[in-house]
Amino acid sequence: LLKLLESRLDNVVYRLGLAQTRRQARQIVNHKHILVNNRKINIPSYMTKKEDVITLSPQALKSETFQDRLSALAKTERPQWLMWDDKSKTGKIVGEPDIEYLAEALSPSMIVELYSK
């Protein structure tokens, strides 16, 4: 379950550093600012897989808000299963999420409680 949640597009956008919060990442995806393998995806629950390439849409790349965010990406820590190429402004999924290395402390019981509503 945790691997599936980590593989959601909104979470990948957050983990790459394109958004400061998961809520913001969800909104970025909803507003069609994200391309997966050069296709616009606006479904936050879209399941990404290994070798998927994540980029910003051309309109988003021109936006001043995203330009500021992209300049801060070099300092962003990412999980081992994600890679960011600063030159081409693309992210790539290079592996599967490893739950043991999650940056945040997770409480599986809280996740189950949230999704059981």
Backbone atoms as SQL, in Angstrom:
CREATE TABLE atoms (id INTEGER PRIMARY KEY, chain TEXT, resi INTEGER, resn TEXT, atom TEXT, x REAL, y REAL, z REAL);
INSERT INTO atoms VALUES
  (1, 'A', 1, 'LEU', 'N', 0.828, -1.189, 0.000),
  (2, 'A', 1, 'LEU', 'CA', 0.000, 0.000, 0.000),
  (3, 'A', 1, 'LEU', 'C', 0.875, 1.257, 0.000),
  (4, 'A', 2, 'LEU', 'N', 1.912, 1.242, 0.831),
  (5, 'A', 2, 'LEU', 'CA', 2.782, 2.421, 0.905),
  (6, 'A', 2, 'LEU', 'C', 3.530, 2.653, -0.400),
  (7, 'A', 3, 'LYS', 'N', 3.938, 1.596, -1.069),
  (8, 'A', 3, 'LYS', 'CA', 4.613, 1.751, -2.364),
  (9, 'A', 3, 'LYS', 'C', 3.664, 2.351, -3.398),
  (10, 'A', 4, 'LEU', 'N', 2.414, 1.923, -3.369),
  (11, 'A', 4, 'LEU', 'CA', 1.432, 2.475, -4.296),
  (12, 'A', 4, 'LEU', 'C', 1.204, 3.961, -4.030),
  (13, 'A', 5, 'LEU', 'N', 1.111, 4.331, -2.774),
  (14, 'A', 5, 'LEU', 'CA', 0.907, 5.743, -2.426),
  (15, 'A', 5, 'LEU', 'C', 2.111, 6.589, -2.824),
  (16, 'A', 6, 'GLU', 'N', 3.305, 6.049, -2.666),
  (17, 'A', 6, 'GLU', 'CA', 4.516, 6.779, -3.061),
  (18, 'A', 6, 'GLU', 'C', 4.603, 6.951, -4.566),
  (19, 'A', 7, 'SER', 'N', 3.978, 6.046, -5.333),
  (20, 'A', 7, 'SER', 'CA', 4.056, 6.077, -6.790),
  (21, 'A', 7, 'SER', 'C', 3.025, 6.993, -7.437),
  (22, 'A', 8, 'ARG', 'N', 2.129, 7.557, -6.651),
  (23, 'A', 8, 'ARG', 'CA', 1.135, 8.486, -7.211),
  (24, 'A', 8, 'ARG', 'C', 1.840, 9.701, -7.806),
  (25, 'A', 9, 'LEU', 'N', 1.279, 10.240, -8.885),
  (26, 'A', 9, 'LEU', 'CA', 1.898, 11.371, -9.568),
  (27, 'A', 9, 'LEU', 'C', 2.040, 12.579, -8.663),
  (28, 'A', 10, 'ASP', 'N', 1.024, 12.892, -7.859),
  (29, 'A', 10, 'ASP', 'CA', 1.142, 14.065, -6.995),
  (30, 'A', 10, 'ASP', 'C', 2.269, 13.896, -5.983),
  (31, 'A', 11, 'ASN', 'N', 2.478, 12.691, -5.498),
  (32, 'A', 11, 'ASN', 'CA', 3.570, 12.451, -4.563),
  (33, 'A', 11, 'ASN', 'C', 4.924, 12.533, -5.265),
  (34, 'A', 12, 'VAL', 'N', 5.008, 12.038, -6.493),
  (35, 'A', 12, 'VAL', 'CA', 6.258, 12.101, -7.252),
  (36, 'A', 12, 'VAL', 'C', 6.634, 13.563, -7.514),
  (37, 'A', 13, 'VAL', 'N', 5.643, 14.381, -7.865),
  (38, 'A', 13, 'VAL', 'CA', 5.888, 15.813, -8.076),
  (39, 'A', 13, 'VAL', 'C', 6.427, 16.441, -6.789),
  (40, 'A', 14, 'TYR', 'N', 5.836, 16.076, -5.659),
  (41, 'A', 14, 'TYR', 'CA', 6.305, 16.575, -4.362),
  (42, 'A', 14, 'TYR', 'C', 7.724, 16.085, -4.067),
  (43, 'A', 15, 'ARG', 'N', 7.978, 14.812, -4.250),
  (44, 'A', 15, 'ARG', 'CA', 9.289, 14.229, -3.957),
  (45, 'A', 15, 'ARG', 'C', 10.389, 14.775, -4.868),
  (46, 'A', 16, 'LEU', 'N', 10.045, 15.113, -6.113),
  (47, 'A', 16, 'LEU', 'CA', 11.032, 15.712, -7.018),
  (48, 'A', 16, 'LEU', 'C', 11.398, 17.128, -6.582),
  (49, 'A', 17, 'GLY', 'N', 10.514, 17.764, -5.826),
  (50, 'A', 17, 'GLY', 'CA', 10.767, 19.123, -5.377),
  (51, 'A', 17, 'GLY', 'C', 10.064, 20.172, -6.204),
  (52, 'A', 18, 'LEU', 'N', 9.181, 19.753, -7.102),
  (53, 'A', 18, 'LEU', 'CA', 8.450, 20.706, -7.932),
  (54, 'A', 18, 'LEU', 'C', 7.355, 21.427, -7.148),
  (55, 'A', 19, 'ALA', 'N', 7.040, 20.918, -5.965),
  (56, 'A', 19, 'ALA', 'CA', 6.043, 21.543, -5.087),
  (57, 'A', 19, 'ALA', 'C', 6.575, 21.502, -3.664),
  (58, 'A', 20, 'GLN', 'N', 6.159, 22.478, -2.869),
  (59, 'A', 20, 'GLN', 'CA', 6.626, 22.535, -1.483),
  (60, 'A', 20, 'GLN', 'C', 5.812, 21.650, -0.559),
  (61, 'A', 21, 'THR', 'N', 4.565, 21.360, -0.931),
  (62, 'A', 21, 'THR', 'CA', 3.702, 20.494, -0.135),
  (63, 'A', 21, 'THR', 'C', 2.985, 19.517, -1.061),
  (64, 'A', 22, 'ARG', 'N', 2.435, 18.473, -0.492),
  (65, 'A', 22, 'ARG', 'CA', 1.670, 17.517, -1.305),
  (66, 'A', 22, 'ARG', 'C', 0.386, 18.159, -1.818),
  (67, 'A', 23, 'ARG', 'N', -0.198, 19.023, -1.033),
  (68, 'A', 23, 'ARG', 'CA', -1.408, 19.719, -1.467),
  (69, 'A', 23, 'ARG', 'C', -1.106, 20.594, -2.696),
  (70, 'A', 24, 'GLN', 'N', 0.018, 21.282, -2.656),
  (71, 'A', 24, 'GLN', 'CA', 0.423, 22.096, -3.790),
  (72, 'A', 24, 'GLN', 'C', 0.719, 21.208, -5.001),
  (73, 'A', 25, 'ALA', 'N', 1.340, 20.066, -4.777),
  (74, 'A', 25, 'ALA', 'CA', 1.637, 19.133, -5.871),
  (75, 'A', 25, 'ALA', 'C', 0.349, 18.648, -6.519),
  (76, 'A', 26, 'ARG', 'N', -0.641, 18.365, -5.710),
  (77, 'A', 26, 'ARG', 'CA', -1.938, 17.924, -6.232),
  (78, 'A', 26, 'ARG', 'C', -2.555, 19.015, -7.109),
  (79, 'A', 27, 'GLN', 'N', -2.454, 20.264, -6.675),
  (80, 'A', 27, 'GLN', 'CA', -3.011, 21.366, -7.450),
  (81, 'A', 27, 'GLN', 'C', -2.242, 21.564, -8.757),
  (82, 'A', 28, 'ILE', 'N', -0.931, 21.437, -8.705),
  (83, 'A', 28, 'ILE', 'CA', -0.116, 21.566, -9.915),
  (84, 'A', 28, 'ILE', 'C', -0.522, 20.515, -10.945),
  (85, 'A', 29, 'VAL', 'N', -0.761, 19.304, -10.493),
  (86, 'A', 29, 'VAL', 'CA', -1.189, 18.238, -11.404),
  (87, 'A', 29, 'VAL', 'C', -2.588, 18.535, -11.934),
  (88, 'A', 30, 'ASN', 'N', -3.501, 18.943, -11.053),
  (89, 'A', 30, 'ASN', 'CA', -4.879, 19.249, -11.469),
  (90, 'A', 30, 'ASN', 'C', -4.932, 20.354, -12.519),
  (91, 'A', 31, 'HIS', 'N', -4.018, 21.298, -12.458),
  (92, 'A', 31, 'HIS', 'CA', -4.017, 22.424, -13.386),
  (93, 'A', 31, 'HIS', 'C', -3.226, 22.147, -14.664),
  (94, 'A', 32, 'LYS', 'N', -2.910, 20.890, -14.903),
  (95, 'A', 32, 'LYS', 'CA', -2.260, 20.430, -16.139),
  (96, 'A', 32, 'LYS', 'C', -0.886, 21.054, -16.370),
  (97, 'A', 33, 'HIS', 'N', -0.117, 21.213, -15.301),
  (98, 'A', 33, 'HIS', 'CA', 1.238, 21.738, -15.427),
  (99, 'A', 33, 'HIS', 'C', 2.282, 20.635, -15.546),
  (100, 'A', 34, 'ILE', 'N', 1.867, 19.385, -15.474),
  (101, 'A', 34, 'ILE', 'CA', 2.803, 18.257, -15.465),
  (102, 'A', 34, 'ILE', 'C', 2.607, 17.383, -16.704),
  (103, 'A', 35, 'LEU', 'N', 3.727, 16.991, -17.293),
  (104, 'A', 35, 'LEU', 'CA', 3.721, 16.046, -18.404),
  (105, 'A', 35, 'LEU', 'C', 4.404, 14.759, -17.944),
  (106, 'A', 36, 'VAL', 'N', 3.810, 13.637, -18.277),
  (107, 'A', 36, 'VAL', 'CA', 4.418, 12.332, -18.022),
  (108, 'A', 36, 'VAL', 'C', 4.639, 11.695, -19.381),
  (109, 'A', 37, 'ASN', 'N', 5.898, 11.468, -19.708),
  (110, 'A', 37, 'ASN', 'CA', 6.254, 10.927, -21.021),
  (111, 'A', 37, 'ASN', 'C', 5.645, 11.768, -22.149),
  (112, 'A', 38, 'ASN', 'N', 5.738, 13.096, -21.993),
  (113, 'A', 38, 'ASN', 'CA', 5.249, 14.088, -22.966),
  (114, 'A', 38, 'ASN', 'C', 3.737, 14.083, -23.154),
  (115, 'A', 39, 'ARG', 'N', 2.992, 13.557, -22.191),
  (116, 'A', 39, 'ARG', 'CA', 1.526, 13.600, -22.218),
  (117, 'A', 39, 'ARG', 'C', 1.041, 14.355, -20.996),
  (118, 'A', 40, 'LYS', 'N', 0.117, 15.312, -21.208),
  (119, 'A', 40, 'LYS', 'CA', -0.446, 16.048, -20.077),
  (120, 'A', 40, 'LYS', 'C', -1.294, 15.102, -19.238),
  (121, 'A', 41, 'ILE', 'N', -1.004, 15.095, -17.955),
  (122, 'A', 41, 'ILE', 'CA', -1.772, 14.270, -17.028),
  (123, 'A', 41, 'ILE', 'C', -2.320, 15.210, -15.955),
  (124, 'A', 42, 'ASN', 'N', -3.632, 15.159, -15.721),
  (125, 'A', 42, 'ASN', 'CA', -4.225, 16.007, -14.686),
  (126, 'A', 42, 'ASN', 'C', -4.922, 15.184, -13.606),
  (127, 'A', 43, 'ILE', 'N', -4.485, 13.972, -13.434),
  (128, 'A', 43, 'ILE', 'CA', -5.058, 13.079, -12.431),
  (129, 'A', 43, 'ILE', 'C', -4.002, 12.842, -11.348),
  (130, 'A', 44, 'PRO', 'N', -4.180, 13.429, -10.163),
  (131, 'A', 44, 'PRO', 'CA', -3.173, 13.287, -9.110),
  (132, 'A', 44, 'PRO', 'C', -2.898, 11.835, -8.708),
  (133, 'A', 45, 'SER', 'N', -3.893, 10.969, -8.840),
  (134, 'A', 45, 'SER', 'CA', -3.713, 9.575, -8.430),
  (135, 'A', 45, 'SER', 'C', -3.120, 8.707, -9.539),
  (136, 'A', 46, 'TYR', 'N', -2.719, 9.313, -10.649),
  (137, 'A', 46, 'TYR', 'CA', -2.093, 8.575, -11.746),
  (138, 'A', 46, 'TYR', 'C', -0.893, 7.799, -11.197),
  (139, 'A', 47, 'MET', 'N', -0.832, 6.514, -11.525),
  (140, 'A', 47, 'MET', 'CA', 0.241, 5.671, -11.008),
  (141, 'A', 47, 'MET', 'C', 1.443, 5.723, -11.951),
  (142, 'A', 48, 'THR', 'N', 2.532, 6.253, -11.446),
  (143, 'A', 48, 'THR', 'CA', 3.754, 6.309, -12.230),
  (144, 'A', 48, 'THR', 'C', 4.463, 4.967, -12.149),
  (145, 'A', 49, 'LYS', 'N', 5.370, 4.756, -13.083),
  (146, 'A', 49, 'LYS', 'CA', 6.131, 3.508, -13.066),
  (147, 'A', 49, 'LYS', 'C', 7.578, 3.801, -13.449),
  (148, 'A', 50, 'LYS', 'N', 8.407, 2.807, -13.288),
  (149, 'A', 50, 'LYS', 'CA', 9.826, 2.949, -13.603),
  (150, 'A', 50, 'LYS', 'C', 10.004, 3.400, -15.047),
  (151, 'A', 51, 'GLU', 'N', 10.967, 4.293, -15.263),
  (152, 'A', 51, 'GLU', 'CA', 11.319, 4.867, -16.558),
  (153, 'A', 51, 'GLU', 'C', 10.390, 5.991, -17.014),
  (154, 'A', 52, 'ASP', 'N', 9.363, 6.346, -16.245),
  (155, 'A', 52, 'ASP', 'CA', 8.531, 7.492, -16.597),
  (156, 'A', 52, 'ASP', 'C', 9.356, 8.767, -16.480),
  (157, 'A', 53, 'VAL', 'N', 9.130, 9.697, -17.415),
  (158, 'A', 53, 'VAL', 'CA', 9.819, 10.988, -17.414),
  (159, 'A', 53, 'VAL', 'C', 8.792, 12.062, -17.059),
  (160, 'A', 54, 'ILE', 'N', 9.106, 12.842, -16.031),
  (161, 'A', 54, 'ILE', 'CA', 8.203, 13.868, -15.521),
  (162, 'A', 54, 'ILE', 'C', 8.783, 15.237, -15.874),
  (163, 'A', 55, 'THR', 'N', 7.985, 16.070, -16.535),
  (164, 'A', 55, 'THR', 'CA', 8.419, 17.419, -16.885),
  (165, 'A', 55, 'THR', 'C', 7.290, 18.401, -16.627),
  (166, 'A', 56, 'LEU', 'N', 7.650, 19.669, -16.618),
  (167, 'A', 56, 'LEU', 'CA', 6.653, 20.723, -16.538),
  (168, 'A', 56, 'LEU', 'C', 6.173, 21.049, -17.947),
  (169, 'A', 57, 'SER', 'N', 4.935, 21.494, -18.052),
  (170, 'A', 57, 'SER', 'CA', 4.408, 21.894, -19.354),
  (171, 'A', 57, 'SER', 'C', 5.149, 23.145, -19.828),
  (172, 'A', 58, 'PRO', 'N', 5.159, 23.405, -21.140),
  (173, 'A', 58, 'PRO', 'CA', 5.842, 24.601, -21.649),
  (174, 'A', 58, 'PRO', 'C', 5.327, 25.898, -21.028),
  (175, 'A', 59, 'GLN', 'N', 4.011, 25.963, -20.764),
  (176, 'A', 59, 'GLN', 'CA', 3.453, 27.153, -20.135),
  (177, 'A', 59, 'GLN', 'C', 3.990, 27.321, -18.714),
  (178, 'A', 60, 'ALA', 'N', 4.097, 26.223, -17.993),
  (179, 'A', 60, 'ALA', 'CA', 4.596, 26.290, -16.622),
  (180, 'A', 60, 'ALA', 'C', 6.068, 26.689, -16.593),
  (181, 'A', 61, 'LEU', 'N', 6.842, 26.211, -17.558),
  (182, 'A', 61, 'LEU', 'CA', 8.264, 26.565, -17.610),
  (183, 'A', 61, 'LEU', 'C', 8.468, 28.066, -17.801),
  (184, 'A', 62, 'LYS', 'N', 7.520, 28.734, -18.463),
  (185, 'A', 62, 'LYS', 'CA', 7.609, 30.178, -18.672),
  (186, 'A', 62, 'LYS', 'C', 7.153, 30.972, -17.450),
  (187, 'A', 63, 'SER', 'N', 6.443, 30.330, -16.549),
  (188, 'A', 63, 'SER', 'CA', 5.877, 31.009, -15.387),
  (189, 'A', 63, 'SER', 'C', 6.970, 31.428, -14.403),
  (190, 'A', 64, 'GLU', 'N', 6.836, 32.622, -13.870),
  (191, 'A', 64, 'GLU', 'CA', 7.810, 33.127, -12.894),
  (192, 'A', 64, 'GLU', 'C', 7.805, 32.293, -11.612),
  (193, 'A', 65, 'THR', 'N', 6.630, 31.832, -11.224),
  (194, 'A', 65, 'THR', 'CA', 6.519, 30.999, -10.021),
  (195, 'A', 65, 'THR', 'C', 7.338, 29.724, -10.157),
  (196, 'A', 66, 'PHE', 'N', 7.213, 29.066, -11.296),
  (197, 'A', 66, 'PHE', 'CA', 7.957, 27.829, -11.508),
  (198, 'A', 66, 'PHE', 'C', 9.444, 28.094, -11.730),
  (199, 'A', 67, 'GLN', 'N', 9.791, 29.225, -12.313),
  (200, 'A', 67, 'GLN', 'CA', 11.206, 29.569, -12.489),
  (201, 'A', 67, 'GLN', 'C', 11.895, 29.673, -11.133),
  (202, 'A', 68, 'ASP', 'N', 11.213, 30.286, -10.163),
  (203, 'A', 68, 'ASP', 'CA', 11.765, 30.382, -8.812),
  (204, 'A', 68, 'ASP', 'C', 11.927, 29.000, -8.197),
  (205, 'A', 69, 'ARG', 'N', 10.939, 28.152, -8.409),
  (206, 'A', 69, 'ARG', 'CA', 10.984, 26.795, -7.847),
  (207, 'A', 69, 'ARG', 'C', 12.101, 25.977, -8.503),
  (208, 'A', 70, 'LEU', 'N', 12.264, 26.115, -9.805),
  (209, 'A', 70, 'LEU', 'CA', 13.303, 25.362, -10.514),
  (210, 'A', 70, 'LEU', 'C', 14.697, 25.774, -10.066),
  (211, 'A', 71, 'SER', 'N', 14.882, 27.037, -9.722),
  (212, 'A', 71, 'SER', 'CA', 16.200, 27.486, -9.269),
  (213, 'A', 71, 'SER', 'C', 16.555, 26.883, -7.913),
  (214, 'A', 72, 'ALA', 'N', 15.552, 26.514, -7.126),
  (215, 'A', 72, 'ALA', 'CA', 15.802, 25.916, -5.811),
  (216, 'A', 72, 'ALA', 'C', 15.944, 24.400, -5.864),
  (217, 'A', 73, 'LEU', 'N', 15.697, 23.792, -7.013),
  (218, 'A', 73, 'LEU', 'CA', 15.710, 22.324, -7.113),
  (219, 'A', 73, 'LEU', 'C', 17.093, 21.705, -6.933),
  (220, 'A', 74, 'ALA', 'N', 18.137, 22.435, -7.243),
  (221, 'A', 74, 'ALA', 'CA', 19.484, 21.871, -7.123),
  (222, 'A', 74, 'ALA', 'C', 19.798, 21.483, -5.683),
  (223, 'A', 75, 'LYS', 'N', 19.207, 22.192, -4.735),
  (224, 'A', 75, 'LYS', 'CA', 19.475, 21.940, -3.312),
  (225, 'A', 75, 'LYS', 'C', 18.515, 20.931, -2.692),
  (226, 'A', 76, 'THR', 'N', 17.530, 20.487, -3.457),
  (227, 'A', 76, 'THR', 'CA', 16.497, 19.605, -2.933),
  (228, 'A', 76, 'THR', 'C', 17.000, 18.169, -2.826),
  (229, 'A', 77, 'GLU', 'N', 16.734, 17.557, -1.676),
  (230, 'A', 77, 'GLU', 'CA', 17.062, 16.130, -1.511),
  (231, 'A', 77, 'GLU', 'C', 15.935, 15.299, -2.096),
  (232, 'A', 78, 'ARG', 'N', 16.308, 14.220, -2.764),
  (233, 'A', 78, 'ARG', 'CA', 15.337, 13.335, -3.372),
  (234, 'A', 78, 'ARG', 'C', 15.590, 11.896, -2.940),
  (235, 'A', 79, 'PRO', 'N', 14.540, 11.082, -2.974),
  (236, 'A', 79, 'PRO', 'CA', 14.747, 9.652, -2.717),
  (237, 'A', 79, 'PRO', 'C', 15.607, 9.048, -3.822),
  (238, 'A', 80, 'GLN', 'N', 16.213, 7.922, -3.523),
  (239, 'A', 80, 'GLN', 'CA', 17.104, 7.259, -4.478),
  (240, 'A', 80, 'GLN', 'C', 16.389, 6.802, -5.740),
  (241, 'A', 81, 'TRP', 'N', 15.101, 6.599, -5.664),
  (242, 'A', 81, 'TRP', 'CA', 14.367, 6.082, -6.816),
  (243, 'A', 81, 'TRP', 'C', 13.949, 7.172, -7.801),
  (244, 'A', 82, 'LEU', 'N', 14.290, 8.435, -7.489),
  (245, 'A', 82, 'LEU', 'CA', 13.984, 9.549, -8.383),
  (246, 'A', 82, 'LEU', 'C', 15.256, 10.272, -8.785),
  (247, 'A', 83, 'MET', 'N', 15.291, 10.762, -10.023),
  (248, 'A', 83, 'MET', 'CA', 16.446, 11.495, -10.513),
  (249, 'A', 83, 'MET', 'C', 15.946, 12.788, -11.152),
  (250, 'A', 84, 'TRP', 'N', 16.679, 13.886, -10.970),
  (251, 'A', 84, 'TRP', 'CA', 16.336, 15.159, -11.590),
  (252, 'A', 84, 'TRP', 'C', 17.506, 15.627, -12.435),
  (253, 'A', 85, 'ASP', 'N', 17.228, 15.986, -13.681),
  (254, 'A', 85, 'ASP', 'CA', 18.236, 16.539, -14.571),
  (255, 'A', 85, 'ASP', 'C', 17.979, 18.039, -14.676),
  (256, 'A', 86, 'ASP', 'N', 18.851, 18.821, -14.060),
  (257, 'A', 86, 'ASP', 'CA', 18.658, 20.266, -13.992),
  (258, 'A', 86, 'ASP', 'C', 18.802, 20.914, -15.367),
  (259, 'A', 87, 'LYS', 'N', 19.632, 20.330, -16.212),
  (260, 'A', 87, 'LYS', 'CA', 19.868, 20.910, -17.538),
  (261, 'A', 87, 'LYS', 'C', 18.615, 20.823, -18.414),
  (262, 'A', 88, 'SER', 'N', 17.998, 19.656, -18.462),
  (263, 'A', 88, 'SER', 'CA', 16.806, 19.474, -19.304),
  (264, 'A', 88, 'SER', 'C', 15.505, 19.730, -18.544),
  (265, 'A', 89, 'LYS', 'N', 15.603, 19.991, -17.247),
  (266, 'A', 89, 'LYS', 'CA', 14.420, 20.250, -16.397),
  (267, 'A', 89, 'LYS', 'C', 13.439, 19.077, -16.429),
  (268, 'A', 90, 'THR', 'N', 13.986, 17.873, -16.315),
  (269, 'A', 90, 'THR', 'CA', 13.149, 16.675, -16.308),
  (270, 'A', 90, 'THR', 'C', 13.492, 15.796, -15.115),
  (271, 'A', 91, 'GLY', 'N', 12.483, 15.101, -14.649),
  (272, 'A', 91, 'GLY', 'CA', 12.673, 14.113, -13.602),
  (273, 'A', 91, 'GLY', 'C', 12.422, 12.740, -14.185),
  (274, 'A', 92, 'LYS', 'N', 13.047, 11.741, -13.596),
  (275, 'A', 92, 'LYS', 'CA', 12.873, 10.378, -14.102),
  (276, 'A', 92, 'LYS', 'C', 12.759, 9.434, -12.922),
  (277, 'A', 93, 'ILE', 'N', 11.886, 8.461, -13.064),
  (278, 'A', 93, 'ILE', 'CA', 11.740, 7.425, -12.047),
  (279, 'A', 93, 'ILE', 'C', 12.704, 6.314, -12.427),
  (280, 'A', 94, 'VAL', 'N', 13.722, 6.116, -11.609),
  (281, 'A', 94, 'VAL', 'CA', 14.780, 5.163, -11.943),
  (282, 'A', 94, 'VAL', 'C', 14.682, 3.860, -11.156),
  (283, 'A', 95, 'GLY', 'N', 13.696, 3.747, -10.307),
  (284, 'A', 95, 'GLY', 'CA', 13.533, 2.535, -9.518),
  (285, 'A', 95, 'GLY', 'C', 12.170, 2.517, -8.855),
  (286, 'A', 96, 'GLU', 'N', 12.001, 1.599, -7.939),
  (287, 'A', 96, 'GLU', 'CA', 10.757, 1.518, -7.180),
  (288, 'A', 96, 'GLU', 'C', 10.957, 2.196, -5.834),
  (289, 'A', 97, 'PRO', 'N', 9.888, 2.766, -5.287),
  (290, 'A', 97, 'PRO', 'CA', 10.002, 3.392, -3.966),
  (291, 'A', 97, 'PRO', 'C', 10.434, 2.373, -2.922),
  (292, 'A', 98, 'ASP', 'N', 11.380, 2.758, -2.101),
  (293, 'A', 98, 'ASP', 'CA', 11.848, 1.900, -1.018),
  (294, 'A', 98, 'ASP', 'C', 11.305, 2.462, 0.287),
  (295, 'A', 99, 'ILE', 'N', 10.361, 1.781, 0.864),
  (296, 'A', 99, 'ILE', 'CA', 9.656, 2.261, 2.044),
  (297, 'A', 99, 'ILE', 'C', 10.599, 2.456, 3.228),
  (298, 'A', 100, 'GLU', 'N', 11.663, 1.695, 3.295),
  (299, 'A', 100, 'GLU', 'CA', 12.595, 1.814, 4.413),
  (300, 'A', 100, 'GLU', 'C', 13.279, 3.165, 4.454),
  (301, 'A', 101, 'TYR', 'N', 13.373, 3.830, 3.300),
  (302, 'A', 101, 'TYR', 'CA', 14.098, 5.089, 3.227),
  (303, 'A', 101, 'TYR', 'C', 13.194, 6.307, 3.113),
  (304, 'A', 102, 'LEU', 'N', 11.955, 6.186, 3.535),
  (305, 'A', 102, 'LEU', 'CA', 11.068, 7.349, 3.494),
  (306, 'A', 102, 'LEU', 'C', 11.617, 8.440, 4.396),
  (307, 'A', 103, 'ALA', 'N', 11.579, 9.666, 3.900),
  (308, 'A', 103, 'ALA', 'CA', 12.151, 10.795, 4.636),
  (309, 'A', 103, 'ALA', 'C', 11.318, 11.147, 5.863),
  (310, 'A', 104, 'GLU', 'N', 10.045, 10.922, 5.800),
  (311, 'A', 104, 'GLU', 'CA', 9.167, 11.299, 6.896),
  (312, 'A', 104, 'GLU', 'C', 8.768, 10.064, 7.690),
  (313, 'A', 105, 'ALA', 'N', 8.528, 10.274, 8.956),
  (314, 'A', 105, 'ALA', 'CA', 8.048, 9.174, 9.787),
  (315, 'A', 105, 'ALA', 'C', 6.596, 8.886, 9.402),
  (316, 'A', 106, 'LEU', 'N', 6.317, 7.643, 9.087),
  (317, 'A', 106, 'LEU', 'CA', 4.972, 7.253, 8.682),
  (318, 'A', 106, 'LEU', 'C', 4.325, 6.408, 9.751),
  (319, 'A', 107, 'SER', 'N', 3.053, 6.591, 9.867),
  (320, 'A', 107, 'SER', 'CA', 2.276, 5.741, 10.739),
  (321, 'A', 107, 'SER', 'C', 1.268, 4.997, 9.868),
  (322, 'A', 108, 'PRO', 'N', 1.557, 3.742, 9.548),
  (323, 'A', 108, 'PRO', 'CA', 0.650, 2.997, 8.670),
  (324, 'A', 108, 'PRO', 'C', -0.792, 2.957, 9.182),
  (325, 'A', 109, 'SER', 'N', -0.971, 2.941, 10.494),
  (326, 'A', 109, 'SER', 'CA', -2.338, 2.907, 11.021),
  (327, 'A', 109, 'SER', 'C', -3.101, 4.176, 10.678),
  (328, 'A', 110, 'MET', 'N', -2.411, 5.316, 10.639),
  (329, 'A', 110, 'MET', 'CA', -3.075, 6.571, 10.276),
  (330, 'A', 110, 'MET', 'C', -3.462, 6.569, 8.795),
  (331, 'A', 111, 'ILE', 'N', -2.632, 5.976, 7.955),
  (332, 'A', 111, 'ILE', 'CA', -2.935, 5.897, 6.524),
  (333, 'A', 111, 'ILE', 'C', -4.154, 5.009, 6.301),
  (334, 'A', 112, 'VAL', 'N', -4.176, 3.874, 6.964),
  (335, 'A', 112, 'VAL', 'CA', -5.315, 2.966, 6.842),
  (336, 'A', 112, 'VAL', 'C', -6.585, 3.651, 7.344),
  (337, 'A', 113, 'GLU', 'N', -6.478, 4.385, 8.437),
  (338, 'A', 113, 'GLU', 'CA', -7.630, 5.096, 8.988),
  (339, 'A', 113, 'GLU', 'C', -8.149, 6.143, 7.996),
  (340, 'A', 114, 'LEU', 'N', -7.233, 6.877, 7.362),
  (341, 'A', 114, 'LEU', 'CA', -7.635, 7.897, 6.387),
  (342, 'A', 114, 'LEU', 'C', -8.365, 7.291, 5.206),
  (343, 'A', 115, 'TYR', 'N', -7.844, 6.202, 4.648),
  (344, 'A', 115, 'TYR', 'CA', -8.432, 5.619, 3.457),
  (345, 'A', 115, 'TYR', 'C', -9.619, 4.704, 3.749),
  (346, 'A', 116, 'SER', 'N', -9.899, 4.418, 5.002),
  (347, 'A', 116, 'SER', 'CA', -11.035, 3.573, 5.316),
  (348, 'A', 116, 'SER', 'C', -12.317, 4.372, 5.487),
  (349, 'A', 117, 'LYS', 'N', -12.239, 5.692, 5.379),
  (350, 'A', 117, 'LYS', 'CA', -13.442, 6.541, 5.545),
  (351, 'A', 117, 'LYS', 'C', -14.370, 6.424, 4.370);
